[in-house]
Amino acid sequence: MADILKGTCWWASNPTWTQVDNTTIGGLTLTPLTAAGAHDASDATKLAAGCGGDGVAFEGDMNVYTSHALTAAPAGGIKFVRLKVRARFVITAGAGTANVSAMLRLSGLDYEAGGISAFAVTGTYQNFTMDMAVDPATGLPWTVAAFNGHTWGLNGHVVTSNFGVWATVAALEVAEYTVEVWGEDVTATVTGASSDSLATVQAALPGDRDGSLIVPLLMTLDGGSVPAVARSFKTGLNDQSTATADVYTTAGTGTETKALFGAASQGVVGSSGAGNGINGTGVIAGIKLYAIARISKQAAGTITNVRFGTAMGLQALVTPATIRDFDQPLTADMFERLESVLVTVGPTAQPFEWGNGTNSVWASMFGWTLNWTLAGVGTKQMEIAEAWVEILGPVGASDTSNIELTLSIGLAPKIMQSNNVR
């Protein structure tokens, strides 16, 4: 079976960075990378740790390191773990160069893993990855407990090179640091009926090698008894049509948001919009937010950081959004499904609940948005046709073997099947 990204983890709070002056000549500089900056898809928020020669007889030689707790890994089996680091070095003074590297630091110790001893950092930003099929600290297969028990970081090393002058100053810059948890993909066809015609969704179900699958749970809305889909209550985002897309066009820059679900007073879910809760049975393992959207721009502009904004913070997409050319014909088949990573805890950092309480899925949906970051000149456009939430639970929590959710809005069908989802 194919591998599937189960979730992405990042530092749970701001890490503490330590610098070591290996030549004791001073002149070190340090701008820390924060927890938020480590996963914001921006090179502007970064670690910048520098050193330089003394201009007399010594080159600069410096290490900078951290090891800090991550957000929790998703439940279930782990096939492998992928470290992702985006880094470069810069020469800020002098005519020399630098030898710069960064290696995995796990629970305060440095490790070679995935056949990589250290990332060879260059003068251009690169996206480095390291896949770890086993825990480098033990050599044993990953478990959630082992993953969560580690602190994670890196150890960067900078040595300047300007022999005879000793006046070069260089810095290591790290813009992103995340750790992905991967399992094996298990997919299924899920069917059902609703008095409120159902949206059609592709059920991409994260699964594990050990069989602890995650599957969609049956739900009812507003106190009803008929299985339904938790869809946006915004006009145009719940009618299974791209012709009624919510369109946002701008020539501006900066971070913008587009509403997917309204405030509590708007009802936000269900066929009636009464907004008195999402009900069901079984343990909720997590939720995923979906949208059908088409995003485009003119050539001189840029669009980055397309993510869902939620009561639980920003949520990355499983697959990055495709950015279309605004100056070319925009066709219906360019609308695509955007899927969030699995969100496992609610607004109070506790497991999700049924009903309408503080930590319920229903309460967490208020004010959700689709966010993007804009730069450059020219038109940028976001068109959102649909938005809905899927509630997921472990196998056995609900009989889903005969449930189907379908969306007829002109997209190519991608319903997947499995002979055993129970």
PyMOL commands that set and color helices and strands:
alter all, ss='L'
color gray80, all
select helices_A, chain A and resi 37-39+144-149+242-244+264-266+332-334+361-364
alter helices_A, ss='H'
color red, helices_A
select strands_A, chain A and resi 3-9+18-21+29-31+47-52+61-69+80-93+97-106+109-111+119-121+126-132+151-161+169-184+214-216+220-221+230-231+246-250+254-259+278-279+286-297+301-310+313-315+323-325+336-339+369-376+380-394
alter strands_A, ss='S'
color yellow, strands_A
deselect
rebuild
show_as cartoon
